[in-house]
Amino acid sequence: MKLQQIVAIGLLLSLMFGAGLQLDRAALATELKNTGLIARAIVASVIVVPLAGFFFAWAFHLPPPIAAGLLLMAMASGVPFVVLSGGRQKGGSHELAVTLALVLPVISAVTIPFTADLLLPNDIPTKIPVSQLVGLVAFQLMPLVVGALVAAFFPAIARKIARPVAIVTIVTLLGLLAILSPAIFQSVVAVFGKFGIIAMLGTTLASLMAGWFLSDAPVEHRRTLAMATLLRNPATAGFIATTEFKDPLVSATVFTYFVVQFIVATVAGKLFTRSSAS
């Protein structure tokens, strides 16, 4: 197993386990009952965002491999990072962020094969492995469930270890970015100049606005849902790109989209945090 895979697994486990440690079961139950909001989140994530990606890929006449990479990211909703980027620290709702981190990956594992048949370029045939997608989602959700159980039955321990787990999350995130930086740079260079980055920027901004305007009051819900629709799952998209596509430009586009959404999410998070503080 490569170092980047070990660090990525450590990041995923610490992020989701830490989210479970901070979970308020009563508040989570309340969010789960808000079926209208969850339904709008699903519509925004699995319908509006892929259609936005398709529109921008068509509008800029992207080459098929770049269009495929962009669309894979647009289709891959439900990233665990929404807990970090759209939760309480960014002026959002932690419980809604956790709810969407639970629901959206499961939904996307079912919808991606169908969306791929409809939206991916016809000259790039592929078959999405549904069973492997379900296994990937289960692996992402397992540490969240364990953390929630610790918080429910051992609250004192949960409070004690929450900060060390958060530190591990930050360290592994920075480590993964450092390890991947050469590959990310090469990917950006490969995609740059073909209007791919502009199309990605348009898709990410459309995704952010879709979550914001399809949400409801309070404003905490808007911030969280906006982040949930903006952030796409690079693990899922990268897995499909590397296993089902021979052209390395597809994976390069997934990497580049990750960079673009990271920048947009960072700026949006700063604005949300500032407005929440004021």
C-alpha positions as CSV (number, residue, x, y, z in Angstrom):
1,M,0.0,0.0,0.0
2,K,1.4,3.4,-1.0
3,L,2.0,6.2,1.6
4,Q,-0.6,8.4,0.1
5,Q,-3.2,5.6,0.5
6,I,-2.3,5.1,4.1
7,V,-2.5,8.8,4.9
8,A,-5.8,9.1,3.0
9,I,-7.3,6.2,5.0
10,G,-6.0,7.8,8.2
11,L,-7.6,11.1,7.2
12,L,-11.0,9.5,6.4
13,L,-11.0,7.4,9.6
14,S,-10.1,10.4,11.9
15,L,-12.5,12.8,10.2
16,M,-15.5,10.6,10.3
17,F,-14.7,9.2,13.8
18,G,-14.3,12.8,15.1
19,A,-17.6,13.8,13.5
20,G,-19.3,10.9,15.3
21,L,-17.8,11.9,18.7
22,Q,-19.4,15.4,18.4
23,L,-22.8,14.0,17.4
24,D,-25.9,15.0,19.3
25,R,-28.4,12.2,18.8
26,A,-31.5,14.2,19.5
27,A,-30.5,16.9,17.1
28,L,-29.6,14.3,14.5
29,A,-33.0,12.7,14.9
30,T,-34.6,16.1,14.4
31,E,-32.6,16.7,11.2
32,L,-33.6,13.2,9.8
33,K,-37.2,14.2,10.3
34,N,-36.7,17.2,8.1
35,T,-37.5,15.2,5.0
36,G,-38.2,18.2,2.8
37,L,-34.8,19.6,3.4
38,I,-33.1,16.3,2.8
39,A,-35.1,15.8,-0.4
40,R,-33.9,19.2,-1.7
41,A,-30.4,18.3,-0.8
42,I,-30.6,15.1,-2.8
43,V,-32.2,16.9,-5.7
44,A,-29.4,19.5,-5.7
45,S,-26.6,17.0,-5.3
46,V,-27.6,14.2,-7.7
47,I,-29.6,16.1,-10.3
48,V,-28.8,19.9,-10.4
49,V,-25.0,19.6,-10.0
50,P,-24.5,16.8,-12.6
51,L,-26.7,18.8,-15.0
52,A,-24.6,21.9,-14.3
53,G,-21.4,20.0,-15.0
54,F,-22.9,18.7,-18.3
55,F,-23.9,22.2,-19.3
56,F,-20.4,23.7,-18.7
57,A,-18.7,20.7,-20.4
58,W,-21.0,21.2,-23.4
59,A,-20.7,25.0,-23.4
60,F,-16.9,25.0,-23.5
61,H,-16.7,22.0,-25.9
62,L,-14.4,20.1,-23.5
63,P,-12.4,17.2,-24.9
64,P,-14.1,13.9,-24.0
65,P,-11.5,12.8,-21.3
66,I,-11.7,16.2,-19.5
67,A,-15.5,16.2,-19.8
68,A,-15.6,12.7,-18.3
69,G,-13.4,13.7,-15.3
70,L,-15.5,16.8,-14.7
71,L,-18.8,14.8,-14.9
72,L,-17.5,12.1,-12.6
73,M,-16.8,14.7,-9.9
74,A,-20.2,16.4,-10.5
75,M,-21.9,13.0,-10.1
76,A,-20.0,12.0,-7.0
77,S,-21.9,13.6,-4.1
78,G,-21.6,13.0,-0.4
79,V,-18.1,13.8,0.7
80,P,-17.1,13.3,4.4
81,F,-15.4,16.7,4.4
82,V,-18.8,18.4,4.6
83,V,-18.6,17.8,8.3
84,L,-15.4,19.9,8.5
85,S,-16.3,22.5,5.9
86,G,-20.0,22.9,6.4
87,G,-20.4,22.2,10.1
88,R,-20.4,24.2,13.3
89,Q,-17.0,25.8,12.9
90,K,-18.1,27.4,9.6
91,G,-21.4,28.7,11.0
92,G,-23.4,25.8,9.8
93,S,-25.3,22.9,11.4
94,H,-23.1,20.0,12.6
95,E,-26.1,17.6,12.7
96,L,-27.2,18.5,9.2
97,A,-23.7,18.1,7.9
98,V,-23.5,14.6,9.5
99,T,-26.9,13.7,8.2
100,L,-25.8,14.7,4.6
101,A,-22.5,12.8,5.1
102,L,-24.6,9.8,5.9
103,V,-27.3,10.1,3.2
104,L,-25.7,11.5,0.1
105,P,-22.9,8.9,-0.3
106,V,-25.5,6.1,-0.2
107,I,-27.7,7.9,-2.7
108,S,-24.9,8.6,-5.1
109,A,-23.7,5.0,-5.0
110,V,-27.1,4.1,-6.5
111,T,-27.5,7.1,-8.9
112,I,-24.0,7.3,-10.4
113,P,-24.3,4.3,-12.7
114,F,-27.5,5.7,-14.2
115,T,-26.3,9.3,-14.4
116,A,-23.1,8.1,-16.0
117,D,-25.0,6.3,-18.8
118,L,-27.0,9.5,-19.4
119,L,-24.2,12.2,-19.2
120,L,-20.8,10.7,-20.0
121,P,-19.5,11.2,-23.5
122,N,-20.7,8.5,-25.9
123,D,-17.2,7.8,-27.2
124,I,-16.0,6.8,-23.7
125,P,-17.9,3.7,-22.9
126,T,-17.7,2.5,-19.3
127,K,-19.4,0.3,-16.8
128,I,-19.6,1.6,-13.2
129,P,-19.0,-1.1,-10.6
130,V,-22.0,-0.7,-8.3
131,S,-21.0,-3.3,-5.7
132,Q,-17.5,-1.7,-5.3
133,L,-19.1,1.7,-4.9
134,V,-21.4,0.4,-2.1
135,G,-18.3,-1.1,-0.4
136,L,-16.5,2.3,-0.6
137,V,-19.4,4.1,0.9
138,A,-19.7,1.6,3.7
139,F,-16.0,2.1,4.5
140,Q,-16.5,5.8,4.7
141,L,-19.5,5.6,7.1
142,M,-18.1,2.9,9.5
143,P,-15.9,5.3,11.6
144,L,-18.8,7.7,11.9
145,V,-21.0,5.1,13.4
146,V,-18.3,4.0,15.8
147,G,-17.7,7.6,16.9
148,A,-21.4,8.1,17.5
149,L,-21.6,4.9,19.6
150,V,-18.7,6.2,21.7
151,A,-20.4,9.5,22.2
152,A,-23.7,7.8,23.2
153,F,-22.3,5.3,25.7
154,F,-19.0,6.8,26.8
155,P,-19.6,10.6,26.7
156,A,-16.7,11.4,29.0
157,I,-14.3,9.5,26.8
158,A,-15.7,11.2,23.7
159,R,-15.1,14.6,25.2
160,K,-11.5,13.7,26.2
161,I,-10.4,12.3,22.9
162,A,-12.3,14.7,20.6
163,R,-9.5,17.3,20.4
164,P,-6.6,14.8,19.8
165,V,-8.7,13.2,17.0
166,A,-9.3,16.7,15.5
167,I,-5.5,17.3,15.6
168,V,-4.9,14.0,13.8
169,T,-7.4,15.0,11.1
170,I,-5.7,18.3,10.4
171,V,-2.2,16.8,10.4
172,T,-3.2,14.0,8.0
173,L,-5.0,16.5,5.7
174,L,-1.9,18.6,5.4
175,G,0.2,15.6,4.9
176,L,-2.0,14.2,2.2
177,L,-1.9,17.6,0.4
178,A,1.9,17.7,0.6
179,I,2.2,14.1,-0.8
180,L,-0.2,14.8,-3.6
181,S,1.0,18.2,-4.5
182,P,3.4,17.1,-7.4
183,A,0.6,15.0,-8.9
184,I,-1.9,17.8,-8.5
185,F,0.4,20.3,-10.1
186,Q,0.9,17.9,-13.1
187,S,-2.8,17.5,-13.4
188,V,-3.5,21.2,-13.4
189,V,-0.9,21.7,-16.1
190,A,-2.4,18.9,-18.2
191,V,-5.9,20.4,-18.0
192,F,-5.0,24.0,-18.2
193,G,-5.6,25.8,-21.5
194,K,-8.5,23.6,-22.6
195,F,-11.2,25.6,-20.8
196,G,-11.5,22.8,-18.3
197,I,-10.7,24.9,-15.3
198,I,-13.2,27.6,-16.3
199,A,-15.8,24.9,-16.7
200,M,-15.0,23.5,-13.3
201,L,-15.2,26.9,-11.7
202,G,-18.6,27.4,-13.2
203,T,-19.8,24.0,-12.0
204,T,-18.5,24.6,-8.4
205,L,-20.2,28.0,-8.2
206,A,-23.4,26.7,-9.6
207,S,-23.2,23.8,-7.1
208,L,-22.7,26.3,-4.2
209,M,-25.7,28.4,-5.3
210,A,-27.9,25.4,-5.8
211,G,-27.4,24.3,-2.2
212,W,-27.9,27.8,-0.9
213,F,-31.2,28.6,-2.8
214,L,-32.7,25.1,-2.4
215,S,-32.2,25.2,1.4
216,D,-34.5,26.9,4.0
217,A,-34.2,28.9,7.2
218,P,-32.2,29.0,9.4
219,V,-29.2,30.4,7.7
220,E,-27.1,27.6,9.3
221,H,-28.9,25.1,7.0
222,R,-28.1,27.2,4.0
223,R,-24.4,27.3,4.7
224,T,-24.3,23.5,5.3
225,L,-26.3,22.6,2.3
226,A,-24.4,25.0,0.1
227,M,-21.1,23.3,1.2
228,A,-22.7,19.8,0.8
229,T,-23.6,20.5,-2.8
230,L,-20.3,22.2,-3.6
231,L,-18.0,19.5,-2.3
232,R,-17.9,16.4,-4.5
233,N,-16.3,13.1,-3.5
234,P,-12.8,12.8,-5.0
235,A,-12.4,9.3,-3.6
236,T,-15.4,8.0,-5.5
237,A,-14.6,9.9,-8.7
238,G,-10.9,9.0,-8.5
239,F,-11.7,5.3,-8.0
240,I,-13.9,5.2,-11.1
241,A,-11.4,7.3,-13.1
242,T,-8.5,5.0,-12.3
243,T,-10.3,1.7,-12.6
244,E,-12.6,2.3,-15.6
245,F,-10.8,4.8,-17.8
246,K,-7.6,4.2,-19.7
247,D,-6.9,7.8,-20.5
248,P,-4.9,9.4,-17.6
249,L,-6.4,12.8,-18.5
250,V,-9.6,11.6,-16.8
251,S,-7.9,11.2,-13.5
252,A,-5.9,14.4,-14.0
253,T,-9.2,16.2,-14.4
254,V,-10.6,14.7,-11.2
255,F,-7.5,16.0,-9.4
256,T,-7.9,19.4,-10.9
257,Y,-11.5,19.6,-10.0
258,F,-10.5,18.8,-6.4
259,V,-8.2,21.8,-6.4
260,V,-10.8,24.1,-7.8
261,Q,-13.5,23.0,-5.3
262,F,-11.0,23.3,-2.5
263,I,-10.2,26.9,-3.3
264,V,-13.9,27.8,-3.7
265,A,-14.8,26.0,-0.5
266,T,-12.0,27.8,1.4
267,V,-13.2,31.2,0.2
268,A,-16.9,30.3,0.9
269,G,-16.0,29.0,4.3
270,K,-14.2,32.2,5.2
271,L,-17.2,34.2,4.2
272,F,-19.6,32.0,6.1
273,T,-17.4,32.1,9.2
274,R,-17.1,35.9,9.1
275,S,-20.9,36.4,8.6
276,S,-21.6,34.0,11.4
277,A,-19.3,35.9,13.8
278,S,-20.8,39.2,12.9
